[in-house]
Amino acid sequence: MCLGLNEEQFGWIADHLTAVRVWPKGIHGVFKKIRVAMRMLVRSSFWENFLIICVLINTAAMASLRYN
């Protein structure tokens, strides 16, 4: 390892550095925060289940209009 760090120390440093986010200042930073939050939402299982429920409700609504 470089700098005389053992594997445990290097892992701790790497974990903490990857957890740090640097947000730009101004309106670009606000948009970036929103994009990150939306990306986390879209990748969640909640979002997938929500979309499946929406598709099922839409299918039932369309079927009820067609076949009374």
N, C-alpha and C positions, 0 to 999 in steps of 0.2 A: 504494500500500500504506500501511497505517497504521503509525505509529511509525517511519517511515523505513526499513522493512525492504524489501530487494529480494525478488524472487520465490524465489530459492534459499534465503535465510535463512528466509522464511516457510514454505516447504515443509519444511525441516529441523525447525523448531519444531513444525509441525503433525504430522509423522510421529512425533516423539518423544512428543508429548502424547497422541496416540491410542494409543500402545503402553503407556501407563501405566494400570494398573488400581488402583482404590482399593477395598480389601476392607473391609467392615464388620467390627467386632470382635465377638467372641463366637461363639455357635453359628450365628447368621445368616451370618456370614462363612464358616464352614466349609461350610454348605449351599450358599452361593453359589459357592464354589470347586469343589465337587463338580458343581453344575449346569453350570458353564462347561466343566469337563473332559468331562462327558457330552455336552454339545452339540457339542464339537469332535469327539468320537468318532463321534457319529451323523451328522455332516456329512461324514465321511471316506469315501473310496472303499473302504477296508478293510471298513467296516461294511456297505456296500451289497453287496459281494462275499460277505461272511459270511452275510448274510440270503438271498441267492440260493442259496448252497450248502445252507443249511438247508432251504429250500423244495424243492430237488431231492432231497435225501436223504429228506425226508418223503414226497415223491411216490413215490419208489422203494420205500420201506418200505410205504406203503399199497397200491401196486400188487402187491407181492410177497405181501401177505396176501390180497388179493382173488383173484389169478390163480395162486397157488402159485408 
